Amino acid sequence: MPDRLPPFALMRQRFPQRHSVAVLGGFVTSGCVLTPSTDGYLNNDFYGISATIEGDLGFATLTVIPAYRRTEADFLTYVPGFLSTIQDVSDQTSLEARLSSNGDGALKYVLGGFLFNEDQVAANYFAQGNLSTTRFNPRLRTRSRALFGQLSYAINDGFRLIAGGRYTKEDKSQRTQIAAGGLPGLINPPFSAPFTGELQFDRFTWKAGIEWDVADRSMIYANVATGFKTGGFFVAAPPDNTYAPEKLTAYTLGSKNRLFDNKVQLNVEAFYWDYTDQQISLVSGIQDSRGIYSQGGVTVNAGRARMYGVEAEFEFAPSAHDHFSANVQYLNGKYRSLLTSNFSSTGAPLPLGCTVISSRLANPGVNTARFYDTDCSGKPTVNSPKWSFNLRYEHIFAVTSTLDLTAGARTSIESSRYSTVSFQEDQKQGGFMMSDLYLTLAPSSKAWSITGYVNNVEDEVVISQAVNRPILDFSYASLRPPRTYGVRVGLTF
């Protein structure tokens, strides 16, 4: 049987003043608007195989890693607040080859190459009701190639210079048909003529830094590195169906330490990340082949954003049977520049937490749908709690000479965060604490294990994703699992 999806949550109803509850209820009972039901399911299959092949060449070690992965996704969900069915098949192949220097010389290196191919076929259906339905069947192809290398040069026994680089080239193509319609218009529209597109990206990224062994088991490091995430397509008629690459410059200063005869490990890292054209996903207006805009998911570039903070990791093993760990992070993220266009199917104002700078009709002469252009510059980055703590303790009981019972507890504490770039207060997750308990029975060989667990002991209600329901203007959220208990069996072979 397919696993049931976590229940949706109706967070708040904000009916536009010109509509009464009775009118909206009529929309629902007439079939014009669909509301969430309990028939959601998740039936996904994942297959994969990989290998690691190593050869000692004397002067260096050659490592080759081929891999294949297939994903077959099939699920029905109401996470956006309306019916969504997804069938998606993806085939991925990759090949990585690395040459790593051997020996204790001052110069050490890693040189390599990476190939990645993905072919994806999907059939998606979104139904808000007879007012709006959308079908699309994208065929996507990705081909990525990269060359990379890193050098480490020891000036003396305790001080090293680090330099690295990577050149990436990626090609993406798509072939998609869309059938979008609803009242007024066709309830079951035919598919459009297929439209195609091709994108190419290439970029050289680099890293430079130092490592300093200040003691036998203590190191200080500092580096600056660049990175990028390629652009791509979202499902809409061209030319407004693409987004640009995301670029990052990251500055890091940290220390790694082992203390008290290796019983204590303490790592501390400060970081500053500077984003350009950060990729942001939201629900807005997408254009079909007729030039008509309707509700859909889009990816846009956010201009500039920055994040800085400090993270500390602590581990303590006072004995062979006890293990404590703790992690604390302070994170300060802000969008320096974030301009978005938010789509209203009815034309009614949206409950946005940003400044509306202008509005315009999306489909003049067709319906009252409207875009609201907003400025969210200065807002905190989404899903970025300012403070987060993770604590864990494990104790191992020796049941027999070859059988152990591990008892463990862990807890996570997070401060509040916004879940979407609309910055609506009713879609904001407040601070929370969530804990797990578990018992694991396993032999010393680790050939098998039996684990009993209770997750989310506090039965905390925590948002994993929130959206504004089109047409009815409801806020819906999908939630992390409630208190859950069960037994897992694992085998290693």
RALINJO-V15385 format. One record per residue. N is the residue number from 0. RES is the residue in one small letter. SS is DSSP state (2 for helix, 1 for strand, 0 for the rest). PSI is psi in whole degrees, -180 to 180 (none if undefined). OMEGA is omega in whole degrees, -180 to 180 (999 if undefined). Layout:
n->N res->RES ss->SS psi->PSI omega->OMEGA
n->N res->RES ss->SS psi->PSI omega->OMEGA
//
This chain:
n->0 res->m ss->0 psi->139 omega->177
n->1 res->p ss->0 psi->147 omega->176
n->2 res->d ss->1 psi->138 omega->177
n->3 res->r ss->0 psi->143 omega->178
n->4 res->l ss->0 psi->154 omega->173
n->5 res->p ss->0 psi->148 omega->-178
n->6 res->p ss->0 psi->148 omega->172
n->7 res->f ss->1 psi->166 omega->178
n->8 res->a ss->1 psi->127 omega->172
n->9 res->l ss->1 psi->110 omega->-170
n->10 res->m ss->1 psi->-45 omega->-180
n->11 res->r ss->1 psi->148 omega->176
n->12 res->q ss->1 psi->127 omega->179
n->13 res->r ss->0 psi->81 omega->-178
n->14 res->f ss->0 psi->132 omega->172
n->15 res->p ss->0 psi->146 omega->-173
n->16 res->q ss->0 psi->-29 omega->-177
n->17 res->r ss->0 psi->-5 omega->178
n->18 res->h ss->0 psi->141 omega->173
n->19 res->s ss->0 psi->161 omega->178
n->20 res->v ss->2 psi->-38 omega->-178
n->21 res->a ss->2 psi->-40 omega->179
n->22 res->v ss->2 psi->-45 omega->179
n->23 res->l ss->2 psi->-38 omega->176
n->24 res->g ss->2 psi->-35 omega->176
n->25 res->g ss->2 psi->-38 omega->175
n->26 res->f ss->2 psi->-43 omega->-176
n->27 res->v ss->2 psi->-50 omega->-176
n->28 res->t ss->2 psi->-26 omega->179
n->29 res->s ss->0 psi->-10 omega->-177
n->30 res->g ss->0 psi->-3 omega->179
n->31 res->c ss->0 psi->-31 omega->-179
n->32 res->v ss->0 psi->130 omega->175
n->33 res->l ss->0 psi->139 omega->175
n->34 res->t ss->0 psi->160 omega->-177
n->35 res->p ss->0 psi->147 omega->178
n->36 res->s ss->0 psi->-169 omega->-175
n->37 res->t ss->0 psi->17 omega->-177
n->38 res->d ss->0 psi->16 omega->177
n->39 res->g ss->0 psi->148 omega->178
n->40 res->y ss->1 psi->163 omega->179
n->41 res->l ss->1 psi->118 omega->-177
n->42 res->n ss->0 psi->82 omega->-176
n->43 res->n ss->0 psi->144 omega->176
n->44 res->d ss->1 psi->136 omega->180
n->45 res->f ss->1 psi->134 omega->179
n->46 res->y ss->1 psi->144 omega->179
n->47 res->g ss->1 psi->152 omega->176
n->48 res->i ss->1 psi->139 omega->178
n->49 res->s ss->1 psi->163 omega->180
n->50 res->a ss->0 psi->152 omega->174
n->51 res->t ss->0 psi->119 omega->-178
n->52 res->i ss->1 psi->125 omega->-179
n->53 res->e ss->1 psi->142 omega->177
n->54 res->g ss->1 psi->132 omega->179
n->55 res->d ss->1 psi->113 omega->-180
n->56 res->l ss->0 psi->8 omega->-178
n->57 res->g ss->0 psi->-74 omega->-180
n->58 res->f ss->0 psi->-19 omega->-177
n->59 res->a ss->1 psi->167 omega->176
n->60 res->t ss->1 psi->128 omega->178
n->61 res->l ss->1 psi->127 omega->178
n->62 res->t ss->1 psi->128 omega->179
n->63 res->v ss->1 psi->129 omega->-177
n->64 res->i ss->1 psi->96 omega->172
n->65 res->p ss->1 psi->150 omega->-179
n->66 res->a ss->1 psi->150 omega->174
n->67 res->y ss->1 psi->139 omega->179
n->68 res->r ss->1 psi->136 omega->177
n->69 res->r ss->1 psi->133 omega->178
n->70 res->t ss->1 psi->129 omega->176
n->71 res->e ss->1 psi->101 omega->-177
n->72 res->a ss->1 psi->137 omega->177
n->73 res->d ss->1 psi->109 omega->-179
n->74 res->f ss->1 psi->157 omega->176
n->75 res->l ss->1 psi->128 omega->-175
n->76 res->t ss->1 psi->156 omega->174
n->77 res->y ss->0 psi->22 omega->-178
n->78 res->v ss->0 psi->-41 omega->178
n->79 res->p ss->0 psi->-3 omega->-176
n->80 res->g ss->0 psi->-3 omega->178
n->81 res->f ss->0 psi->174 omega->-174
n->82 res->l ss->1 psi->130 omega->175
n->83 res->s ss->1 psi->125 omega->174
n->84 res->t ss->1 psi->134 omega->-175
n->85 res->i ss->1 psi->128 omega->166
n->86 res->q ss->1 psi->123 omega->-172
n->87 res->d ss->1 psi->125 omega->178
n->88 res->v ss->1 psi->127 omega->-178
n->89 res->s ss->1 psi->133 omega->175
n->90 res->d ss->1 psi->126 omega->-179
n->91 res->q ss->1 psi->136 omega->172
n->92 res->t ss->1 psi->145 omega->179
n->93 res->s ss->1 psi->156 omega->178
n->94 res->l ss->1 psi->123 omega->177
n->95 res->e ss->1 psi->137 omega->177
n->96 res->a ss->1 psi->130 omega->-178
n->97 res->r ss->1 psi->144 omega->174
n->98 res->l ss->1 psi->115 omega->-177
n->99 res->s ss->1 psi->133 omega->-177
n->100 res->s ss->1 psi->148 omega->174
n->101 res->n ss->0 psi->168 omega->176
n->102 res->g ss->0 psi->176 omega->-175
n->103 res->d ss->0 psi->27 omega->180
n->104 res->g ss->0 psi->168 omega->-179
n->105 res->a ss->0 psi->-32 omega->-178
n->106 res->l ss->1 psi->125 omega->175
n->107 res->k ss->1 psi->150 omega->-174
n->108 res->y ss->1 psi->158 omega->169
n->109 res->v ss->1 psi->125 omega->178
n->110 res->l ss->1 psi->143 omega->-178
n->111 res->g ss->1 psi->178 omega->178
n->112 res->g ss->1 psi->157 omega->-177
n->113 res->f ss->1 psi->134 omega->176
n->114 res->l ss->1 psi->139 omega->180
n->115 res->f ss->1 psi->132 omega->177
n->116 res->n ss->1 psi->138 omega->176
n->117 res->e ss->1 psi->134 omega->173
n->118 res->d ss->1 psi->127 omega->-173
n->119 res->q ss->1 psi->133 omega->177
n->120 res->v ss->1 psi->131 omega->-177
n->121 res->a ss->1 psi->154 omega->172
n->122 res->a ss->1 psi->112 omega->-173
n->123 res->n ss->1 psi->144 omega->180
n->124 res->y ss->1 psi->126 omega->177
n->125 res->f ss->1 psi->128 omega->-178
n->126 res->a ss->1 psi->110 omega->172
n->127 res->q ss->1 psi->-4 omega->-174
n->128 res->g ss->1 psi->-174 omega->-179
n->129 res->n ss->0 psi->-17 omega->177
n->130 res->l ss->0 psi->-28 omega->-176
n->131 res->s ss->1 psi->122 omega->173
n->132 res->t ss->1 psi->146 omega->-180
n->133 res->t ss->1 psi->130 omega->172
n->134 res->r ss->1 psi->141 omega->172
n->135 res->f ss->1 psi->150 omega->-175
n->136 res->n ss->0 psi->74 omega->-177
n->137 res->p ss->0 psi->143 omega->169
n->138 res->r ss->1 psi->115 omega->-174
n->139 res->l ss->1 psi->144 omega->178
n->140 res->r ss->1 psi->135 omega->178
n->141 res->t ss->1 psi->132 omega->175
n->142 res->r ss->1 psi->119 omega->-177
n->143 res->s ss->1 psi->137 omega->177
n->144 res->r ss->1 psi->146 omega->-179
n->145 res->a ss->1 psi->146 omega->169
n->146 res->l ss->1 psi->137 omega->-177
n->147 res->f ss->1 psi->161 omega->178
n->148 res->g ss->1 psi->153 omega->176
n->149 res->q ss->1 psi->137 omega->180
n->150 res->l ss->1 psi->142 omega->174
n->151 res->s ss->1 psi->124 omega->-179
n->152 res->y ss->1 psi->123 omega->-179
n->153 res->a ss->1 psi->111 omega->176
n->154 res->i ss->1 psi->-38 omega->172
n->155 res->n ss->1 psi->-167 omega->-174
n->156 res->d ss->0 psi->-22 omega->-174
n->157 res->g ss->0 psi->7 omega->-176
n->158 res->f ss->1 psi->127 omega->-176
n->159 res->r ss->1 psi->146 omega->172
n->160 res->l ss->1 psi->138 omega->-177
n->161 res->i ss->1 psi->134 omega->175
n->162 res->a ss->1 psi->138 omega->-180
n->163 res->g ss->1 psi->163 omega->179
n->164 res->g ss->1 psi->158 omega->178
n->165 res->r ss->1 psi->132 omega->173
n->166 res->y ss->1 psi->125 omega->-177
n->167 res->t ss->1 psi->136 omega->173
n->168 res->k ss->1 psi->131 omega->-175
n->169 res->e ss->1 psi->136 omega->177
n->170 res->d ss->1 psi->135 omega->177
n->171 res->k ss->1 psi->143 omega->177
n->172 res->s ss->1 psi->156 omega->179
n->173 res->q ss->1 psi->154 omega->171
n->174 res->r ss->1 psi->118 omega->-171
n->175 res->t ss->1 psi->144 omega->169
n->176 res->q ss->0 psi->145 omega->-180
n->177 res->i ss->1 psi->140 omega->170
n->178 res->a ss->1 psi->101 omega->-177
n->179 res->a ss->1 psi->134 omega->180
n->180 res->g ss->1 psi->-163 omega->-177
n->181 res->g ss->0 psi->-176 omega->-179
n->182 res->l ss->0 psi->132 omega->-6
n->183 res->p ss->0 psi->142 omega->-178
n->184 res->g ss->0 psi->-151 omega->-177
n->185 res->l ss->0 psi->134 omega->176
n->186 res->i ss->0 psi->-38 omega->177
n->187 res->n ss->0 psi->78 omega->-175
n->188 res->p ss->0 psi->155 omega->175
n->189 res->p ss->0 psi->162 omega->177
n->190 res->f ss->0 psi->147 omega->175
n->191 res->s ss->0 psi->168 omega->170
n->192 res->a ss->0 psi->143 omega->-178
n->193 res->p ss->0 psi->141 omega->172
n->194 res->f ss->1 psi->148 omega->-174
n->195 res->t ss->1 psi->165 omega->177
n->196 res->g ss->1 psi->154 omega->178
n->197 res->e ss->1 psi->139 omega->178
n->198 res->l ss->1 psi->146 omega->177
n->199 res->q ss->1 psi->137 omega->179
n->200 res->f ss->1 psi->144 omega->171
n->201 res->d ss->1 psi->146 omega->-178
n->202 res->r ss->1 psi->145 omega->173
n->203 res->f ss->1 psi->125 omega->176
n->204 res->t ss->1 psi->157 omega->-172
n->205 res->w ss->1 psi->167 omega->178
n->206 res->k ss->1 psi->140 omega->176
n->207 res->a ss->1 psi->139 omega->-178
n->208 res->g ss->1 psi->-177 omega->178
n->209 res->i ss->1 psi->156 omega->172
n->210 res->e ss->1 psi->133 omega->-177
n->211 res->w ss->1 psi->117 omega->177
n->212 res->d ss->1 psi->98 omega->-177
n->213 res->v ss->1 psi->-16 omega->176
n->214 res->a ss->1 psi->178 omega->-177
n->215 res->d ss->0 psi->-37 omega->-177
n->216 res->r ss->0 psi->33 omega->179
n->217 res->s ss->1 psi->133 omega->-179
n->218 res->m ss->1 psi->140 omega->172
n->219 res->i ss->1 psi->138 omega->-180
n->220 res->y ss->1 psi->155 omega->176
n->221 res->a ss->1 psi->138 omega->178
n->222 res->n ss->1 psi->162 omega->172
n->223 res->v ss->1 psi->136 omega->-176
n->224 res->a ss->1 psi->152 omega->175
n->225 res->t ss->1 psi->156 omega->178
n->226 res->g ss->1 psi->164 omega->175
n->227 res->f ss->1 psi->154 omega->178
n->228 res->k ss->1 psi->123 omega->-173
n->229 res->t ss->0 psi->158 omega->175
n->230 res->g ss->0 psi->-167 omega->-178
n->231 res->g ss->1 psi->-161 omega->-177
n->232 res->f ss->1 psi->150 omega->158
n->233 res->f ss->0 psi->164 omega->-169
n->234 res->v ss->0 psi->106 omega->175
n->235 res->a ss->0 psi->165 omega->178
n->236 res->a ss->0 psi->141 omega->178
n->237 res->p ss->0 psi->157 omega->9
n->238 res->p ss->0 psi->-3 omega->-175
n->239 res->d ss->0 psi->56 omega->-178
n->240 res->n ss->0 psi->23 omega->-178
n->241 res->t ss->1 psi->162 omega->174
n->242 res->y ss->1 psi->156 omega->-172
n->243 res->a ss->0 psi->167 omega->177
n->244 res->p ss->0 psi->154 omega->175
n->245 res->e ss->1 psi->135 omega->-177
n->246 res->k ss->1 psi->145 omega->-175
n->247 res->l ss->1 psi->137 omega->167
n->248 res->t ss->1 psi->124 omega->-173
n->249 res->a ss->1 psi->130 omega->177
n->250 res->y ss->1 psi->134 omega->-174
n->251 res->t ss->1 psi->137 omega->174
n->252 res->l ss->1 psi->125 omega->-175
n->253 res->g ss->1 psi->176 omega->180
n->254 res->s ss->1 psi->137 omega->176
n->255 res->k ss->1 psi->132 omega->-173
n->256 res->n ss->1 psi->141 omega->169
n->257 res->r ss->1 psi->129 omega->-171
n->258 res->l ss->1 psi->164 omega->174
n->259 res->f ss->0 psi->60 omega->177
n->260 res->d ss->0 psi->42 omega->177
n->261 res->n ss->0 psi->14 omega->177
n->262 res->k ss->0 psi->-20 omega->-178
n->263 res->v ss->1 psi->133 omega->172
n->264 res->q ss->1 psi->129 omega->-179
n->265 res->l ss->1 psi->118 omega->178
n->266 res->n ss->1 psi->134 omega->179
n->267 res->v ss->1 psi->135 omega->-179
n->268 res->e ss->1 psi->132 omega->172
n->269 res->a ss->1 psi->145 omega->-175
n->270 res->f ss->1 psi->155 omega->174
n->271 res->y ss->1 psi->120 omega->-179
n->272 res->w ss->1 psi->130 omega->-180
n->273 res->d ss->1 psi->111 omega->-178
n->274 res->y ss->1 psi->144 omega->169
n->275 res->t ss->1 psi->133 omega->-180
n->276 res->d ss->0 psi->42 omega->179
n->277 res->q ss->0 psi->136 omega->-177
n->278 res->q ss->1 psi->126 omega->-178
n->279 res->i ss->1 psi->132 omega->177
n->280 res->s ss->1 psi->138 omega->178
n->281 res->l ss->1 psi->168 omega->175
n->282 res->v ss->1 psi->121 omega->-178
n->283 res->s ss->1 psi->-155 omega->-179
n->284 res->g ss->1 psi->134 omega->175
n->285 res->i ss->1 psi->148 omega->-176
n->286 res->q ss->1 psi->133 omega->176
n->287 res->d ss->0 psi->-176 omega->-175
n->288 res->s ss->0 psi->-17 omega->178
n->289 res->r ss->0 psi->-4 omega->-176
n->290 res->g ss->0 psi->11 omega->-179
n->291 res->i ss->0 psi->134 omega->179
n->292 res->y ss->1 psi->139 omega->173
n->293 res->s ss->1 psi->177 omega->-176
n->294 res->q ss->1 psi->141 omega->177
n->295 res->g ss->1 psi->169 omega->180
n->296 res->g ss->1 psi->134 omega->179
n->297 res->v ss->1 psi->159 omega->172
n->298 res->t ss->1 psi->127 omega->-179
n->299 res->v ss->1 psi->168 omega->178
n->300 res->n ss->1 psi->131 omega->-168
n->301 res->a ss->0 psi->17 omega->-178
n->302 res->g ss->0 psi->-108 omega->-178
n->303 res->r ss->1 psi->148 omega->175
n->304 res->a ss->1 psi->155 omega->176
n->305 res->r ss->1 psi->150 omega->176
n->306 res->m ss->1 psi->140 omega->171
n->307 res->y ss->1 psi->159 omega->-179
n->308 res->g ss->1 psi->-173 omega->-180
n->309 res->v ss->1 psi->139 omega->177
n->310 res->e ss->1 psi->135 omega->177
n->311 res->a ss->1 psi->135 omega->178
n->312 res->e ss->1 psi->133 omega->-177
n->313 res->f ss->1 psi->130 omega->175
n->314 res->e ss->1 psi->139 omega->-177
n->315 res->f ss->1 psi->123 omega->178
n->316 res->a ss->1 psi->87 omega->-178
n->317 res->p ss->1 psi->-21 omega->177
n->318 res->s ss->1 psi->175 omega->179
n->319 res->a ss->0 psi->-12 omega->-176
n->320 res->h ss->0 psi->-3 omega->-177
n->321 res->d ss->1 psi->140 omega->180
n->322 res->h ss->1 psi->120 omega->175
n->323 res->f ss->1 psi->145 omega->172
n->324 res->s ss->1 psi->149 omega->180
n->325 res->a ss->1 psi->145 omega->178
n->326 res->n ss->1 psi->132 omega->177
n->327 res->v ss->1 psi->139 omega->-179
n->328 res->q ss->1 psi->134 omega->169
n->329 res->y ss->1 psi->128 omega->-176
n->330 res->l ss->1 psi->128 omega->177
n->331 res->n ss->1 psi->107 omega->-178
n->332 res->g ss->1 psi->142 omega->-178
n->333 res->k ss->1 psi->140 omega->171
n->334 res->y ss->1 psi->113 omega->177
n->335 res->r ss->1 psi->-34 omega->178
n->336 res->s ss->1 psi->118 omega->180
n->337 res->l ss->0 psi->104 omega->177
n->338 res->l ss->1 psi->127 omega->-178
n->339 res->t ss->1 psi->157 omega->173
n->340 res->s ss->1 psi->118 omega->-178
n->341 res->n ss->1 psi->137 omega->-170
n->342 res->f ss->1 psi->131 omega->175
n->343 res->s ss->1 psi->118 omega->-178
n->344 res->s ss->0 psi->-34 omega->-178
n->345 res->t ss->0 psi->-15 omega->-175
n->346 res->g ss->0 psi->-9 omega->-180
n->347 res->a ss->0 psi->148 omega->178
n->348 res->p ss->0 psi->146 omega->-179
n->349 res->l ss->0 psi->148 omega->-179
n->350 res->p ss->0 psi->69 omega->-175
n->351 res->l ss->0 psi->148 omega->177
n->352 res->g ss->0 psi->12 omega->-180
n->353 res->c ss->0 psi->172 omega->-179
n->354 res->t ss->1 psi->123 omega->176
n->355 res->v ss->1 psi->119 omega->-176
n->356 res->i ss->1 psi->-20 omega->177
n->357 res->s ss->1 psi->165 omega->174
n->358 res->s ss->1 psi->158 omega->-178
n->359 res->r ss->1 psi->151 omega->175
n->360 res->l ss->1 psi->136 omega->179
n->361 res->a ss->0 psi->-41 omega->-176
n->362 res->n ss->0 psi->73 omega->-177
n->363 res->p ss->0 psi->133 omega->179
n->364 res->g ss->0 psi->-5 omega->-179
n->365 res->v ss->0 psi->-53 omega->179
n->366 res->n ss->0 psi->-174 omega->-175
n->367 res->t ss->0 psi->9 omega->179
n->368 res->a ss->0 psi->144 omega->-172
n->369 res->r ss->1 psi->144 omega->171
n->370 res->f ss->1 psi->138 omega->173
n->371 res->y ss->1 psi->112 omega->-179
n->372 res->d ss->1 psi->128 omega->-174
n->373 res->t ss->1 psi->155 omega->176
n->374 res->d ss->1 psi->111 omega->180
n->375 res->c ss->0 psi->17 omega->179
n->376 res->s ss->0 psi->137 omega->-178
n->377 res->g ss->0 psi->-10 omega->179
n->378 res->k ss->0 psi->154 omega->177
n->379 res->p ss->1 psi->150 omega->177
n->380 res->t ss->0 psi->144 omega->-174
n->381 res->v ss->0 psi->155 omega->179
n->382 res->n ss->0 psi->40 omega->-179
n->383 res->s ss->0 psi->81 omega->177
n->384 res->p ss->0 psi->139 omega->-178
n->385 res->k ss->0 psi->-37 omega->179
n->386 res->w ss->1 psi->139 omega->173
n->387 res->s ss->1 psi->139 omega->-180
n->388 res->f ss->1 psi->142 omega->174
n->389 res->n ss->1 psi->125 omega->-179
n->390 res->l ss->1 psi->145 omega->179
n->391 res->r ss->1 psi->144 omega->173
n->392 res->y ss->1 psi->136 omega->176
n->393 res->e ss->1 psi->142 omega->173
n->394 res->h ss->1 psi->135 omega->-179
n->395 res->i ss->1 psi->123 omega->174
n->396 res->f ss->1 psi->129 omega->178
n->397 res->a ss->1 psi->105 omega->180
n->398 res->v ss->0 psi->-48 omega->172
n->399 res->t ss->0 psi->-175 omega->180
n->400 res->s ss->0 psi->-19 omega->-178
n->401 res->t ss->0 psi->8 omega->-176
n->402 res->l ss->1 psi->128 omega->-177
n->403 res->d ss->1 psi->149 omega->173
n->404 res->l ss->1 psi->119 omega->-179
n->405 res->t ss->1 psi->123 omega->176
n->406 res->a ss->1 psi->132 omega->-176
n->407 res->g ss->1 psi->156 omega->175
n->408 res->a ss->1 psi->141 omega->177
n->409 res->r ss->1 psi->153 omega->180
n->410 res->t ss->1 psi->148 omega->177
n->411 res->s ss->1 psi->137 omega->178
n->412 res->i ss->1 psi->128 omega->-180
n->413 res->e ss->1 psi->145 omega->172
n->414 res->s ss->0 psi->179 omega->-173
n->415 res->s ss->0 psi->160 omega->-180
n->416 res->r ss->1 psi->153 omega->171
n->417 res->y ss->1 psi->144 omega->-177
n->418 res->s ss->0 psi->-13 omega->180
n->419 res->t ss->0 psi->162 omega->180
n->420 res->v ss->0 psi->5 omega->171
n->421 res->s ss->0 psi->-16 omega->175
n->422 res->f ss->0 psi->44 omega->175
n->423 res->q ss->0 psi->136 omega->-176
n->424 res->e ss->2 psi->-33 omega->-179
n->425 res->d ss->2 psi->-2 omega->173
n->426 res->q ss->2 psi->16 omega->180
n->427 res->k ss->1 psi->131 omega->178
n->428 res->q ss->1 psi->125 omega->177
n->429 res->g ss->0 psi->174 omega->177
n->430 res->g ss->0 psi->149 omega->-177
n->431 res->f ss->1 psi->165 omega->174
n->432 res->m ss->1 psi->131 omega->-178
n->433 res->m ss->1 psi->130 omega->-174
n->434 res->s ss->1 psi->154 omega->177
n->435 res->d ss->1 psi->149 omega->173
n->436 res->l ss->1 psi->146 omega->-180
n->437 res->y ss->1 psi->153 omega->173
n->438 res->l ss->1 psi->128 omega->-179
n->439 res->t ss->1 psi->125 omega->176
n->440 res->l ss->1 psi->125 omega->-177
n->441 res->a ss->1 psi->147 omega->175
n->442 res->p ss->1 psi->165 omega->179
n->443 res->s ss->0 psi->-25 omega->178
n->444 res->s ss->0 psi->-15 omega->-178
n->445 res->k ss->0 psi->24 omega->-179
n->446 res->a ss->0 psi->-26 omega->178
n->447 res->w ss->1 psi->166 omega->178
n->448 res->s ss->1 psi->149 omega->173
n->449 res->i ss->1 psi->124 omega->-176
n->450 res->t ss->1 psi->127 omega->169
n->451 res->g ss->1 psi->138 omega->-172
n->452 res->y ss->1 psi->156 omega->168
n->453 res->v ss->1 psi->116 omega->179
n->454 res->n ss->1 psi->150 omega->-178
n->455 res->n ss->0 psi->61 omega->-177
n->456 res->v ss->0 psi->-37 omega->-179
n->457 res->e ss->0 psi->-8 omega->-175
n->458 res->d ss->0 psi->44 omega->-177
n->459 res->e ss->0 psi->140 omega->176
n->460 res->v ss->0 psi->113 omega->-174
n->461 res->v ss->0 psi->130 omega->-180
n->462 res->i ss->1 psi->131 omega->171
n->463 res->s ss->1 psi->-29 omega->179
n->464 res->q ss->1 psi->141 omega->179
n->465 res->a ss->1 psi->145 omega->179
n->466 res->v ss->1 psi->163 omega->174
n->467 res->n ss->1 psi->120 omega->-176
n->468 res->r ss->1 psi->119 omega->179
n->469 res->p ss->0 psi->157 omega->177
n->470 res->i ss->0 psi->-59 omega->-178
n->471 res->l ss->0 psi->-18 omega->179
n->472 res->d ss->0 psi->46 omega->172
n->473 res->f ss->1 psi->155 omega->167
n->474 res->s ss->1 psi->125 omega->176
n->475 res->y ss->1 psi->149 omega->176
n->476 res->a ss->1 psi->141 omega->166
n->477 res->s ss->1 psi->147 omega->-171
n->478 res->l ss->1 psi->152 omega->168
n->479 res->r ss->0 psi->158 omega->-177
n->480 res->p ss->0 psi->144 omega->175
n->481 res->p ss->0 psi->-167 omega->176
n->482 res->r ss->0 psi->126 omega->-175
n->483 res->t ss->1 psi->136 omega->177
n->484 res->y ss->1 psi->156 omega->-179
n->485 res->g ss->1 psi->-169 omega->-179
n->486 res->v ss->1 psi->134 omega->175
n->487 res->r ss->1 psi->142 omega->176
n->488 res->v ss->1 psi->130 omega->-179
n->489 res->g ss->1 psi->145 omega->177
n->490 res->l ss->1 psi->141 omega->177
n->491 res->t ss->0 psi->128 omega->-179
n->492 res->f ss->0 psi->none omega->999
//
